[in-house]
Amino acid sequence: MEGVRPGGGPPAGGPGSGSGSGSGSGSGSFPSLFPPGLHGIYGECRRLYPDQPNPLQVTAILKYWLGGPDPLDYVSMYRNLGNPALNVPEHWHYISFGLSDLYGDNRVHEFTGTDGPSGFGFELTFRLKRETGESAPPTWPAELMQGLARYVFQSENTFCSGDHVSWHSPLDNSESRIQHMLLTEDPQMQPVQTPFGVVTFLQYLSFHLFQIVGVCTEELHAAQQWNGQGILELLRTVPVAGGPWLITDMRRGETIFEIDPHLQERVDKGIETDGSNLSGVSAKCAWDDLSRPPEDDEDSRSICIGTQPRRLSGKDTEQIRETLRRGLEINSKPVLPPINAQRQNGLNHDRAPSRKDSLESESSAAIIPHELIRTRQLESVHLKFNQESGALIPLCLRGRLLHGRHFTYKSITGDTAITFVSTGVEGAFATEEHPYAAHGPWLQILLTEEFVERMLEDLEDLNSPEEFKLPKEYSWPEKKLKVSILPDAVFDNPLH
């Protein structure tokens, strides 16, 4: 699937396909056939690592645009000496090639001009602490980056600084506690302007370059309950947990809260003051309209497990997405839906190419397109979640609704969406008079502050998943609301 070989400054084939340009310096040494998008990223790498013109690279043997499974054409691996003055240790620096438009000929990304983003508008980086005596970089981070790239290509969800990735497995398949990721701007690499648009770099905390930063489960939960940027800042203050350059140490055995218990107080205060900026997740969820008998042909129980779903039209789907994105709230930021490492390859490839943000809004305008018709008021609803999704309900209630915000669950298996809204959210079609309202498979539930407080008391055991036995049901008969927490198998095999 992939090969490791020395890189260089190759001609048209990309890194690793030739050696003619590796010996020169500056952009003038690149052959004229060198793909301009790739040239831009490679130039930024040469700026940062002028003494490493031929880094090791992991390359996709069969390129994605030729039918291969791996979207990243290459991952370059550099040795970074760190910065002793800043207490930054020596580490390996991984840089991806392929989320941005490398070629400009529509083989992977649609060319949209020079003013917008190049491809998805970013590449990924990862900084891994170098172990004593390690002479070559481990290659597992390249596969990790390929996994994130597959998610981006298949879901068309883009990343932003502060996003989190729920991975649920040690990043290197060891026994490590580092099992999830946050993303932030790479501290050294600068945004690149290419003929095909702008690229930023995101680091695995995991181009604009976005860096991936590995984190423990407790740190992921803190980022969900509060916000990713706040946890990133705390990680920067703890050298063994990342330090100023947010370097991942897979041997780290303690969370930042175990290393410095006072940091939990800062998180608790932040949650109380700011709430959570996690506005929605992709989830295993469903809902039933219990207002009508199931034999009613006009029943909109299209989301009910065990029934044939009614599909939204493409136009309606886009309108709902725009309403979620722009019409529900002020002061919002993008959010990364959870990714399960075991289910990435099962994501649907058969989707029309597009670029979409995650389910979050960016303005306070109450924009409900007039075409959003046939909205129905429901008398009684039954919500269904798997355990991972259900565990986020207290976050939804305490961190979002009690702060006058909204929270959306978007099904990973279909069109189903469940949006909880508070009385202070503008643009919702659920009201205090009719708290349950649906437009096709999209359900909105309006909860008053008084009812939210009661639900938090009744759902307290969701905070102790180790003591949880499935299935679990919660019911509020006077509100005509029921919530069930069900095994994953129910959602994986909805017809059984």
C-alpha positions in Angstrom: 0.0 0.0 0.0 2.8 2.4 0.9 6.5 2.5 0.5 9.3 4.4 2.3 12.1 5.9 0.4 14.4 9.0 0.3 12.7 12.0 -1.0 14.1 15.0 -2.9 12.9 17.7 -5.2 11.5 15.6 -8.0 10.0 16.7 -11.3 6.5 15.9 -12.4 6.1 12.7 -10.4 6.4 14.4 -7.1 8.7 13.7 -4.1 10.7 10.6 -4.5 10.3 10.2 -8.2 13.5 11.8 -9.2 16.7 13.4 -7.9 17.5 16.2 -10.3 16.2 19.1 -8.1 17.4 17.8 -4.8 20.9 19.3 -5.1 19.9 22.9 -6.0 18.8 25.7 -3.7 15.9 28.0 -4.0 12.9 27.8 -6.3 15.0 28.3 -9.4 16.4 24.8 -9.1 13.0 23.1 -9.7 12.4 21.7 -13.1 9.6 23.4 -15.1 7.5 20.2 -14.9 7.5 20.2 -11.1 3.7 20.4 -10.1 3.2 24.0 -8.8 1.1 23.0 -5.8 3.6 20.4 -4.7 6.4 23.0 -5.4 4.8 25.4 -2.9 4.7 22.9 0.0 8.1 21.6 -0.8 9.5 25.1 -0.8 8.2 25.7 2.7 9.8 22.5 3.8 13.1 23.6 2.3 12.8 26.9 4.1 12.4 25.1 7.4 14.9 22.3 6.7 17.5 23.6 4.3 20.0 20.9 5.4 17.5 18.1 4.7 16.8 18.3 0.9 16.1 14.5 0.7 13.9 13.5 3.6 12.5 10.0 4.0 9.0 9.8 2.6 6.1 7.4 2.8 4.4 7.4 -0.6 1.2 5.8 -1.8 2.2 3.1 -4.2 -1.1 3.4 -6.1 -2.1 7.1 -6.1 -5.7 8.1 -5.0 -6.4 9.6 -8.4 -5.6 6.2 -10.0 -8.0 4.3 -7.7 -5.7 3.8 -4.7 -7.1 3.9 -1.1 -4.8 6.6 0.3 -5.6 10.2 -0.4 -2.1 11.5 0.5 0.4 11.1 -2.3 3.3 11.6 0.2 4.2 12.1 3.8 7.7 13.6 4.3 9.5 12.9 7.6 12.1 15.4 8.9 14.4 15.4 11.9 13.8 18.5 14.0 16.5 19.4 16.6 14.0 21.2 18.8 14.9 24.3 20.8 16.7 23.7 24.1 16.2 27.4 25.1 12.4 26.8 24.9 12.6 23.4 26.4 11.5 21.9 23.1 12.9 18.3 22.7 14.3 16.8 19.5 11.5 15.2 17.5 10.3 13.9 14.1 8.3 16.2 12.0 5.8 14.7 9.5 4.2 16.7 6.7 1.5 15.6 4.4 1.0 16.2 0.6 -2.4 15.7 -0.9 -5.2 17.5 1.1 -4.3 20.6 -0.9 -4.3 20.7 -4.7 -0.9 19.6 -5.8 -1.5 19.4 -9.5 -4.2 21.9 -10.6 -5.6 19.6 -13.3 -8.7 18.3 -11.6 -7.3 14.8 -11.1 -8.0 15.0 -7.3 -9.4 18.5 -6.4 -11.6 20.7 -8.5 -9.6 23.8 -9.5 -11.5 26.8 -8.2 -9.0 29.6 -8.9 -6.3 31.3 -7.0 -8.3 33.4 -4.5 -9.9 30.5 -2.5 -8.4 27.6 -0.7 -6.2 25.1 -2.5 -8.1 21.8 -2.4 -9.4 21.4 1.2 -7.2 24.4 2.1 -4.8 22.7 4.5 -2.2 20.0 5.0 -1.5 18.0 8.1 1.7 17.9 10.2 2.6 15.8 13.3 5.5 16.2 15.8 6.6 13.0 17.5 9.2 13.0 20.3 12.4 11.2 19.1 13.3 8.3 21.4 16.9 7.9 22.5 18.9 6.0 20.0 16.2 6.3 17.3 18.0 6.7 14.0 14.9 6.8 11.7 11.4 8.1 12.1 8.6 5.6 12.8 6.2 5.3 9.9 2.9 4.7 11.8 2.1 8.5 11.9 1.9 8.5 8.1 -0.9 5.9 8.2 -2.6 7.9 11.0 -2.5 11.0 8.7 -3.8 8.8 5.8 -6.7 7.8 8.1 -7.6 11.5 8.8 -7.2 12.3 5.1 -9.6 9.5 4.2 -12.1 10.9 6.7 -11.8 14.4 5.1 -12.2 13.1 1.5 -15.1 10.8 2.3 -17.1 13.1 4.7 -16.0 16.3 3.0 -15.8 17.9 6.5 -12.8 20.2 6.8 -10.6 20.8 9.9 -10.1 23.9 11.9 -7.7 24.8 14.7 -9.1 23.6 18.0 -11.0 20.6 16.5 -10.8 17.3 18.2 -10.7 13.8 16.8 -12.1 10.9 18.9 -9.9 8.0 17.8 -10.6 5.5 20.7 -7.4 3.6 20.1 -3.7 4.2 20.9 -2.4 6.2 17.9 0.5 3.8 17.4 -1.4 0.6 18.2 0.5 0.2 21.5 -0.7 0.4 25.1 -0.3 4.1 25.2 -2.8 6.4 26.8 -2.5 8.8 23.9 -5.7 7.7 22.0 -7.2 10.9 20.6 -6.2 14.1 18.8 -6.6 17.9 18.8 -5.6 20.0 15.9 -3.9 23.4 15.9 -1.7 25.6 13.6 1.8 24.3 13.1 4.1 26.5 15.2 6.8 26.8 12.5 5.3 26.3 9.1 3.7 29.3 7.4 0.6 29.4 5.1 1.6 28.8 1.5 0.2 30.6 -1.6 0.1 28.3 -4.6 -1.3 28.9 -8.1 -4.2 26.8 -7.0 -5.1 28.7 -3.9 -3.9 29.0 -0.3 -2.8 26.1 1.9 -2.5 26.2 5.6 -0.9 23.6 7.9 -2.7 21.8 10.7 -0.6 19.8 13.2 -1.7 16.5 14.7 -2.2 17.5 18.2 -2.1 16.0 16.9 -0.6 24.4 5.1 -2.4 26.7 6.5 -0.6 23.6 8.1 -2.6 22.0 10.8 -0.7 20.0 13.4 -2.0 16.9 15.0 -1.5 16.7 18.8 -2.0 13.4 20.6 -4.0 13.6 23.8 -5.4 11.3 26.5 -9.1 10.5 26.9 -9.4 12.8 29.9 -7.9 15.7 27.9 -10.3 15.0 25.0 -13.3 15.1 27.3 -12.1 18.4 28.8 -11.8 19.8 25.2 -15.4 18.6 24.5 -16.8 20.0 27.7 -14.9 23.3 27.3 -13.1 24.0 24.1 -10.1 22.7 22.1 -8.1 25.9 22.2 -8.3 26.1 25.9 -6.9 22.6 26.4 -4.2 23.3 23.8 -3.0 26.3 25.8 -2.8 24.1 28.9 -0.8 21.5 27.0 1.6 24.2 26.0 2.3 25.0 29.6 3.3 21.3 30.5 6.6 20.4 28.8 6.1 16.6 29.0 2.6 16.9 27.6 3.5 18.9 24.5 5.2 22.1 25.5 5.2 25.2 23.3 5.4 23.2 20.1 2.9 20.6 21.2 5.1 17.6 20.6 3.4 14.2 21.1 5.1 11.8 23.4 3.5 8.4 23.1 5.2 7.2 26.3 3.5 9.9 28.4 1.7 8.0 31.1 -0.1 10.9 32.9 -2.7 13.4 31.9 -2.1 17.1 32.4 -4.5 17.0 35.3 -2.5 14.3 37.0 0.7 16.2 36.4 -0.8 19.4 37.7 -4.1 19.1 39.5 -4.6 22.8 39.5 -5.3 22.7 35.8 -8.6 21.0 36.4 -9.7 24.1 38.3 -8.9 26.2 35.2 -11.0 23.9 33.1 -13.9 23.8 35.5 -13.9 27.6 35.7 -13.8 27.8 31.9 -16.7 25.5 31.5 -18.7 27.5 34.0 -17.9 30.8 32.4 -17.8 29.9 28.7 -19.7 26.7 28.3 -18.7 24.4 25.5 -18.0 25.4 21.9 -18.7 21.9 20.7 -21.9 22.5 18.7 -22.5 19.2 17.1 -21.2 15.7 16.4 -21.6 12.9 13.9 -23.2 10.1 15.8 -25.2 6.9 15.9 -28.6 8.2 16.6 -32.2 7.9 15.6 -35.6 9.3 16.5 -39.2 8.1 16.4 -42.3 10.3 16.1 -44.7 8.7 18.6 -47.5 11.2 17.8 -49.1 8.9 15.1 -49.5 5.2 14.7 -46.8 3.6 12.5 -49.3 2.4 9.9 -50.2 6.0 9.0 -48.7 6.5 5.5 -48.2 10.2 6.3 -46.2 9.4 9.4 -42.9 11.0 9.3 -41.2 8.2 11.4 -38.7 8.1 8.6 -35.9 8.0 11.1 -37.2 5.1 13.1 -35.0 2.1 13.2 -36.5 -0.7 11.4 -38.4 1.4 8.8 -37.5 2.5 5.4 -36.3 6.1 5.6 -37.7 8.9 3.5 -34.9 10.8 1.8 -34.5 14.5 1.7 -34.0 16.1 -1.6 -30.6 17.5 -2.3 -32.0 21.0 -2.2 -33.6 20.4 1.2 -30.5 18.9 2.6 -28.4 21.9 1.5 -31.0 24.3 3.0 -30.9 22.4 6.4 -27.1 22.4 6.3 -27.1 26.2 5.7 -29.7 26.8 8.4 -27.5 24.8 10.9 -24.5 26.6 9.7 -25.8 30.2 9.7 -29.2 30.4 11.2 -29.1 29.1 14.8 -26.7 31.0 16.9 -24.2 33.8 17.4 -20.5 33.3 18.4 -19.9 29.9 17.1 -16.9 28.0 15.8 -16.5 24.9 13.6 -16.3 21.5 15.2 -14.9 18.2 14.2 -17.3 15.2 14.4 -15.9 12.2 16.2 -14.0 9.6 14.1 -13.9 6.0 15.1 -10.6 4.5 13.8 -12.4 1.2 13.2 -15.1 2.6 10.9 -13.2 5.0 8.6 -13.1 2.6 5.7 -16.8 2.1 5.8 -17.6 5.7 5.0 -19.6 6.3 1.8 -17.6 7.2 -1.3 -20.7 7.8 -3.5 -21.2 11.4 -2.8 -21.2 14.4 -5.1 -18.0 16.5 -4.7 -18.5 19.5 -2.4 -16.8 21.4 0.4 -18.8 21.7 3.6 -18.1 22.8 7.1 -19.4 21.0 10.1 -22.7 21.6 11.8 -22.1 25.1 13.3 -23.2 28.6 12.7 -21.2 31.8 12.2 -23.7 34.6 12.6 -26.8 35.5 14.7 -29.0 36.1 11.7 -32.3 34.1 12.0 -32.1 32.7 8.5 -34.8 30.1 7.8 -35.2 29.8 4.1 -38.9 30.1 3.1 -38.6 26.9 1.1 -38.2 25.0 4.4 -41.9 24.0 4.4 -43.9 21.0 5.7 -42.4 21.5 9.2 -44.6 19.4 11.5 -45.2 19.9 15.2 -45.0 16.5 17.1 -46.7 15.6 20.4 -44.3 12.9 21.5 -40.8 11.8 20.5 -38.4 8.9 21.3 -34.7 9.6 20.9 -32.2 6.8 20.5 -28.4 7.1 20.9 -25.5 4.7 21.2 -23.5 4.9 24.4 -20.8 7.2 23.1 -23.4 9.7 21.7 -25.5 9.4 24.8 -22.5 10.2 27.0 -22.5 13.7 25.3 -26.1 14.5 26.4 -25.0 16.1 29.7 -22.4 18.2 27.7 -25.2 19.2 25.4 -27.4 20.3 28.2 -24.9 21.9 30.7 -22.3 23.2 28.2 -24.6 24.4 25.5 -28.3 24.8 26.3 -27.8 26.4 29.7 -25.6 28.9 27.9 -28.3 29.8 25.4 -26.9 27.7 22.6 -27.8 24.7 20.5 -26.4 21.2 19.9 -26.8 18.9 16.9 -26.4 15.2 16.5 -26.0 14.2 12.8 -26.4 10.6 12.0 -23.3 8.9 10.4 -25.6 6.5 8.6 -28.2 8.7 6.9 -30.0 12.0 6.9 -31.2 11.9 10.5 -30.4 15.0 12.5 -31.4 15.9 16.1 -30.9 19.5 17.2 -31.5 20.5 20.8 -32.2 24.2 21.2 -32.7 26.5 24.2 -35.2 29.3 24.4 -32.6 31.9 23.6 -31.7 30.4 20.2 -33.0 32.3 17.2 -33.9 30.7 13.9 -35.3 27.5 15.3 -38.6 26.1 14.2 -39.3 24.4 17.5 -41.0 26.8 20.0 -42.0 26.7 23.6 -45.6 26.1 22.5 -44.5 23.3 20.2 -41.2 22.1 21.6 -40.9 19.1 19.1 -40.8 20.0 15.5 -39.5 18.1 12.4 -38.7 18.8 8.8 -38.4 15.4 7.2 -35.6 13.6 9.1 -34.4 16.7 10.9 -35.9 17.0 14.4 -35.6 20.0 16.7 -36.3 19.8 20.4 -36.7 23.0 22.5 -35.9 22.5 26.2 -36.5 25.1 28.9 -33.9 25.8 31.5 -36.1 24.3 34.2 -36.4 21.1 32.2 -32.7 21.0 31.4 -31.9 21.1 35.1 -34.2 18.2 35.8 -32.8 16.2 32.9 -29.3 16.7 34.2 -30.3 15.2 37.5 -32.1 12.2 35.9 -29.2 11.6 33.5 -26.5 11.8 36.1 -25.4 8.2 35.6 -24.4 9.0 32.0 -21.3 10.5 33.6 -20.2 7.0 34.8 -20.0 4.9 31.6 -18.1 2.1 33.4 -21.2 1.4 35.5 -23.5 1.6 32.5 -25.6 -1.4 31.3 -27.4 -1.3 28.0 -30.1 -0.9 27.0 -31.0 2.1 29.2 -34.2 4.1 29.1 -35.1 7.5 30.5 -38.6 8.8 30.3 -40.5 12.1 31.1 -44.1 11.1 30.6 -45.6 14.6 31.2 -43.2 16.0 28.6 -43.9 13.1 26.3 -40.2 12.5 25.8 -38.3 9.3 26.0 -34.5 8.7 25.5 -32.9 5.3 25.0 -29.2 4.4 25.1 -28.8 1.3 22.9 -25.9 -1.0 21.9 -24.0 -0.1 18.7 -25.3 -3.2 17.0 -28.8 -1.7 16.9 -27.5 1.1 14.7 -25.1 -1.0 12.7 -27.9 -3.4 11.8 -31.0 -1.2 11.8 -33.2 -3.8 10.1 -32.5 -6.5 12.7 
